Amino acid sequence: MTLYLPRTTTSEITEALTAERHSIGGGALNMVLTLIVVTDEADHYDAVRAATEAGREHPSRILALIRRDPGAEPSIDAEIRRPGTSGPGEAVLLRLYGPLGDHPGAVVTPLLVPDTPVVAWWPGVGPQHPAADPVGRLAHRRITDALRAPDPVADLLGRIRNYEPGDTDLTWTRLTPWRSLLASTMDQPSGWVEAAEVTGEPDYPSADLLAAWLSDQLQVRVERHTSDGPGITGARLITEQGDITLQRQDGRVATLSRFDQPVQTVALSRRRAPDSLAEELRRLDADEIYERTAKHMAALADRSEEPV
């Protein structure tokens, strides 16, 4: 069931949530976090759907902040989707009119689930300094997605330079299958890795992050090459004994070849937003590997811009 509250207040929304909770015998008491989704009218459907799907693993109160006409009188239109409609948690869509859109933190604070962690997610273009954002200041974890920016690599680099513990980006989360497969190849004897290569679409920040991760972990030079995609299409480790190559051309299946073994076919699908979001919601502490990799990527970018 969905409850509509036009031209409402946070007090009325809180009362409605309490009434809904009592009608089903608990509700919010079983929620593990509050997920704040900062989006717009064009993207809110996909964003809320992804958050709802991730919420099946992490029961949450989802608060979607949707800014509407900045020139209108200040008001809130609320849409409350009770558990069962929106998965095991609750979903509240808040359309903010007028100057209320400039103060989302004040609007959302009374609606946070008491004594539970807060995660903020910007599925579109996010702030350059998430921890200083009005919503970001409320959150233990702050999730952005540089891929949605006009210049994704520059967007990610700018945010890295403002990094604070708790920040992460879905361009990093999309790399988990690649990192897992590449790490597993090193479980078998192969000799020292002398260099590496990463190939992917131009201006695709996940490829740059993968190159930075390999460079930082292996302490070797990693060349970044471009392809027509989709996404990342290949990675190669150049070892003393021969090459280890992981190639994916269709965004679904990859081939893994080693110098001493037959070619293997492995599943390596491009990750959906709900899967990446669910992974990030599994941890509420700072991701130190992301921090280290991201800062290494920024250092490599700064070094490449130095005059010769």
Buried (B, 14 or more C-beta within 10 A) or exposed (E): EEBEBEEBBBEEBEEBBEEBBEEEEEBBEEBBBBBBBBBBEEBBEEBBBBBBBBBEBBBBBBBBBBBBEEEEEEBBBBBBBBBEEBBBBBBBBBBBBBEBBEEBBEBBEEBBBEEBBBBBBBBBBBBBBBBEBBBBEBBBBBBBBBBBBEEBBBBBBBBBEEBEEBBBBBBBBBBEBBBEBBEEBBEEEBEEBEBBBBBBBEBBBBBBBBBBBBBBBBEBBBEBBEBEBBBBBBBBBBBEEBBBBBBBBEBEEBBBBBEEEEEEEEEBEBBEBBBBBBBBBEEBEBBEEBBBBBBBBBBBBEEEEEEE
